[in-house]
C-alpha cells in the first residue's frame, strides 16, 4: 500500500528563520512560502535529492501547529508523509483494521494540490502519519 516517503514535516515557531537556516547554513533549495488556511499552516519545502522536508508554522486561530508549539516551543518533527496510489482504498483498508483517520475521514487537498489524510499517532507508534495520493 505505501509508496515512497514524500516528506518529513517539522513544526517551527519562525518560518523565516527556519528557512534561512536551511537555505543559508545548509545550502538547501527552499520553496517560497505557501499559506494553507484550510490546514492552519504556512509551509515551505526543502528540496532534497530523494525527498523533501516540510517546514510549517501556524496560520490563523486554532492552528493545530500552534498547539504543537505550545508543547514544543523550539519546534520539532510534526509528521511523516507517505505516498499512496489510491487514498480512498488506503483509508478504507486502514479504518477496517482499526486505524483512526483524523478529521471527518474525507481527504483534503494538501500543499502539493493532491488529496491527503492524517492518521492518529497513537495507532502508529506515536507518529502522526500523513498519506498523500500520487
C-alpha positions in Angstrom: 0.0 0.0 0.0 2.7 2.5 0.9 4.7 4.1 -1.8 7.8 6.3 -1.3 8.5 8.8 1.5 7.1 12.1 0.3 8.3 14.4 3.2 9.1 14.8 6.8 7.4 17.8 8.4 9.0 20.0 11.1 6.9 22.5 13.0 8.8 25.7 13.6 8.0 28.9 15.6 9.5 31.2 13.0 9.3 30.1 9.3 11.5 32.9 8.0 14.3 32.0 10.5 14.0 28.2 9.8 14.0 28.9 6.0 17.2 30.9 6.4 18.9 28.1 8.4 18.2 25.5 5.7 19.0 27.8 2.8 22.0 29.8 4.2 23.6 27.3 6.6 22.8 24.0 4.9 22.8 25.3 1.3 19.4 23.8 0.5 17.0 24.8 -2.1 13.8 26.1 -0.4 10.5 26.9 -2.0 8.6 30.1 -1.5 6.1 30.2 1.5 2.7 28.8 0.8 -0.3 29.7 3.0 -2.8 26.8 3.5 -5.6 28.3 5.6 -7.7 25.1 5.4 -4.9 23.3 7.2 -4.0 26.3 9.5 -0.4 26.4 8.4 2.1 28.2 6.2 4.7 25.9 4.6 7.9 25.8 2.7 9.6 22.7 1.2 13.3 22.0 1.4 14.1 20.1 -1.8 16.4 17.1 -1.4 17.6 14.6 -4.0 15.3 11.8 -2.7 12.5 13.5 -0.7 11.5 16.8 0.9 11.4 18.4 4.3 8.4 20.5 5.0 8.8 23.4 7.4 5.5 24.6 8.8 4.3 27.4 11.1 0.9 28.2 12.5 -1.5 30.3 10.4 -4.7 31.7 11.9 -6.6 31.0 15.0 -6.9 27.4 16.0 -4.0 26.1 14.0 -3.0 22.6 15.1 0.6 23.7 14.8 0.1 26.4 17.5 -0.9 23.7 20.0 2.1 21.6 19.0 4.4 24.5 19.5 2.9 25.2 22.9 4.2 21.8 24.0 7.4 22.0 21.9 8.4 25.7 22.0 11.5 25.2 19.9 9.6 23.2 17.3 10.2 19.6 16.2 9.1 16.8 14.0 5.4 17.0 13.4 4.5 14.3 10.9 5.8 12.0 8.2 4.1 11.7 4.8 3.9 8.6 2.7 2.6 8.3 -0.9 -0.3 6.0 -1.8 -1.8 5.3 -5.2 -5.5 5.4 -4.0 -6.2 7.3 -0.9 -9.8 6.1 -0.5 -8.8 2.5 -0.8 -6.0 3.1 1.7 -8.4 4.9 4.1 -10.9 2.1 3.9 -8.3 -0.6 4.4 -6.8 1.2 7.4 -10.2 2.0 9.0 -11.2 -1.6 8.5 -8.1 -2.6 10.5 -9.0 -0.2 13.3 -6.7 2.7 12.4 -8.2 6.1 13.2 -8.4 8.7 10.4 -8.4 12.2 11.7 -11.0 14.8 10.9 -14.1 13.7 9.1 -12.3 11.0 7.2 -12.6 12.7 3.9 -9.4 13.8 2.1 -8.4 17.4 1.9 -6.2 19.0 -0.7 -2.7 19.4 0.6 0.2 21.6 -0.2 1.0 19.7 -3.4 -2.5 20.1 -4.7 -3.3 16.4 -4.1 -5.6 14.6 -1.6 -4.2 14.0 1.9 -5.4 12.3 5.1 -3.9 12.1 8.5 -3.8 9.0 10.8 -3.8 9.1 14.6 -0.3 9.0 16.1 -1.5 6.5 18.8 -2.1 4.0 16.0 1.4 4.4 14.5 4.0 4.3 17.4 3.4 7.9 18.4 4.0 9.4 14.9 1.4 11.4 13.1 1.2 9.9 9.6 0.0 11.8 6.5 -1.0 9.9 3.4 -0.9 11.7 0.0 -2.4 10.3 -3.2 0.1 10.4 -6.0 
